[in-house]
């Protein structure tokens, strides 16, 4: 998975691009046709499943672009945001669309086109409907992992992580070992999202981490995010503890409530001792 500092560099200072011809009043870009691939994992806990991806006005609107540092177990009692504070999917997508149009240039690749960004939107909706993973959660992870760059490089720090969601050794990518596809096919974009959401032959997607994390309140999402990032949650139960990206769950919570460009207030990765990090 891409380092947090890299994502910050990708997303900083993006300039508004002109998208393709509008296709709906809400989404001003062309949405490419997707193939009929089968998705795998589904969320089994009805308290956290959301198969109604057609409701795109499902939150508080666009939210506020600010960052709050969250510590602890992901519960509202520990100060984490409840789903009633999450932004609407369509507003969240429009908030991040500018970054999607500009994030690839930081990796020396051609930026996303209108149809490619449209395929991200359509792919999220299809994956969410099939898996029961909330479309806003999928989008938050896409932005965390790749900034929405369809030509994001495949990373490997012991496990191969390709595609928009830097998933667990999936098949779909438009940038692997120097082999770059431009344009990135809409079917490949969908498969990247499907593999990150519903899992791969080699590892879990968001549906599986939501099923494995064990809670039914909003902490389920923040715990599942930590599992997606590192594969485990610290014995302390605190989501900043453990291995990999200490800020990951806090970042996801902020994305779900409107964070776009505001400076991060999480210093746990740059200076773990400042957050009292326990690594087991």
C-alpha angles and dihedrals in degrees: 000000000000117000117254092240090056092053090050089054092048094051101041119107098359114176122218113264126203108247128212123275112308117255101182135021090250104040117048102199141073115273112212123219115263130214126244101253117159119246123216125202124050130192106253099189108086091201091069103023119106116186093162100092089153090078100083095164092066103129145039096296123257097340123207126300100235138111126233119185110232122200131182137030102337095255126132086239088064090050100262117144119265119224088258086072096051120111124244116269096237092050092045091051092048090047090057100035093092090055091049090055091053109028099091095062090071088064095047093255134120111274121248116280125223093260091048092052088046090054089053090055093047093044093053091050093049094045092047093050092050098043105033090234109141109256091226091057091051091050092048091055092046091054092045094050105037111359085241093293107153090199095052111149122254109249129203124192094157093314123057110242115189135174141012093324096035087233130190105286096310126169103237121088139129093207119046125149092339095313104126126182120209114205096031106220116247090232090056091048090052092048091052089055093042093052093048091047105037100025138249135254087265104042154350131302127197093281091058095045090049089052093046100046094076106219132107101200127078090282085076090078096047091046091048090051090054091050091049090052101043109007093240146051120229118258086244090066089228111131095214089059127080130046136320118023111007093190094050101102093039089052092051092050090052093048089053091055099047109283112153116138106356116118114268115246094199113107096164095109097045093042111015093178090063088065096041090242120197110200100203 
